[in-house]
């Protein structure tokens, strides 16, 4: 039996910095890459899972610590 997945099962990454952190720094594999239909901005599609959420939290904490992002 196959499971039907929806958009909330995936993470669309539009940030080159975040992509580099996930792919190059943490070796997280993305499913595919593409261009947003209207803006033509490149994105990378990752499957949502516990590890991805952990890395996204780490990325956010690093950004907060560096003052790059706001809470």
N, C-alpha and C positions, 0 to 999 in steps of 0.2 A: 504494500500500500504506500503510495507516495503522499507526501505532505504538501499542501498548497501553501506557498509562502507569499507574503505581501511585502509592500514597500518598507514597512517597519523592520523587516528582517535584514535590511541593507543600510549601509552608511555611505552616502554620497559625499566624497571629499573634494572640495573645490579649492583647497589651499595647497599650493606647492610646498610650503614649509611643513605642513602637517603630513602631506604625502611622503616627503623625504624622511621625516621622523618615523613614520610607520613602516615604510618599505625598506629604506636604506638603514635606518637606525635599529629597527626592531624586527626586520625580516618578515613582516606581515604581508601575505600574498593578497593581491587584489583580484577581483573577478574579471573585470574589464575596465577599459577606459573609453571615454567618449566625449562628445561635445554637447553642451546644453543646447536644446533646440532653438531657443530664442536669442541667447546671449553669445553663443558659440564659445563659451568658456569651457576649458577642459576640466573633466572630473574623473576621479577614480572611484570605483565601486567596491566596497568591502562588505563582507558578511558580518553582521553584528553577532558578537559572542562575548563571553566574559573577558577574554584576553584583550579584545579590542577595546572594551569599555575601560579596562584597567590602564591601557596605554593612552587612551584619550584623557583620562583623569590625570595621568602623569604629565602629559603634554600641557594641560591646563595649569597644573601646579607650577611647572617650569615657567610658563608665560606670566603667571601672577608674580612669581619670585623675581623675575627679570623686569617686571613693570611693563611688559609688552601688551598684556591684556588686562582688562578690568573685571572684577568679580561680578 
